[in-house]
Amino acid sequence: MMDSGLVQIYTGAGKGKTTCALGAGLRAAGHGLEVLMISFMKAKIALRDGGEDINYGEFRIIDKIPNFTIIPVGRETFVNKENPDPIDVKMAQDGLRLAQEAIHSKKCDVLILDEINVAVEWNLLSLNEQLDLIRTKPEGMELIMTGRYAQQEILDAADLVTEMKEVKHYYEGNGVKARKGFEF
């Protein structure tokens, strides 16, 4: 266990929030710390017969990294922000319960809640539920939360906040689409 655990937030409209959290988790796992990442609004997609999958690369490699577990809690489809499907709410609530269990059981040294800020913004979870995770985090556990739309109360409760700002993106005007290995 670490001497103290902090709360880190990676937010903003720029690229790299999940990538930063994965990097922090990878570094921690390299030092023998137990890392659990719960990915809200993302699904682990199996290879399709004869076709190509659109799985996130981190789900494909993580089993080869000792002490690092990722649990996706989402569907293959995008969530409708204006009218979320009840299954999306249920899956986010399942992810919340997993996070609460990890906190209460002190199951890991580093808990990464990927895209939790988006889940709150889209009313799949409440701001109070997110704040409760911070409030109940045991000493010695690092808590990392990612996603656009981090609420001011979350920023205030954090020890470190990094806002990703897009200055230039290859999607704009170049015809570049999401690329395997970089966007997923």
Sequence and secondary structure as in RCSB ss.txt:
>XXXX:A:sequence
MMDSGLVQIYTGAGKGKTTCALGAGLRAAGHGLEVLMISFMKAKIALRDGGEDINYGEFRIIDKIPNFTIIPVGR
ETFVNKENPDPIDVKMAQDGLRLAQEAIHSKKCDVLILDEINVAVEWNLLSLNEQLDLIRTKPEGMELIMTGRYA
QQEILDAADLVTEMKEVKHYYEGNGVKARKGFEF
>XXXX:A:secstr
  S   EEEEESSSS HHHHHHHHHHHHHHTT  EEEEEET       TTS     HHHHHGGGSTTEEEEEES 
SS   SSS  HHHHHHHHHHHHHHHHHHHHT  SEEEEETHHHHHHTTSS HHHHHHHHHH  TT EEEEE S  
 HHHHHH SEEEE   S  TTTTT     TTTT 
